[in-house]
């Protein structure tokens, strides 16, 4: 098991490459989170990434690569959060922002409850639900300043999951891998139909030459109440 001192050095050096300074408290929370992830992953399949150095880079650093886009917001939702990415790493860096993490698998939410308790995280709501159902709940529909997702679905499907939760003038931040030109082209109709407009496509290179694309979509019109369609339909019949 990686000692805390080595962990702190590794995560803080990587974060500096993204122009993020990690405090000792934040690093300590990341370390506890990593230990919980490894412990729980022995009991259930939370992540295929189990090497400690890979967890730091491919989960934690990748997640906080969008930190510059979420400053000065009050309510952020992370859909299909899985084992808490990118929501928990971003929450560790942004104590004052309310985060809502949503996942369709209850075992993942149980894990995140443990993370929340062990790290003593406030302003964090964890919801077990399919997003297609939750988006028709007036408590959450068009209430978030920013909705995030990482490695959830193809963009044309993803925006139908995300945009219904975003306030008008708020943003979707979609974290994607390399080579997304065709995916973006195929999603243009869906983005327009759901009231969005692509504002930024940020091609970034993470440490160790890992390429990522961050697609930032602004919500310029309210989403029609017919969207999202019933569970399963968006993925089978993208807009």
Secondary structure, DSSP 8 states (H G I E B T S, - for coil): ---HHHHHHHHHHHHHHTT----HHHHHHHHHHHHHHHHHHTTS---S--SHHHIIIIIIIHHHTTGGGSTT-SEEEEES-TTTTTHHHHHHH-TTSEEEEEES-HHHHHHHHHHHHHTT--SEEEEES-HHHHTTSTTTTT-EEEEEEES-S-HHHHHHHHGGGEEEEEEEEEEE-S--HHHHHHHHHHHHHTTEEEEEEEEEEEGGGEEEEEEEEEE-S---TT-S-STTHHHHS--
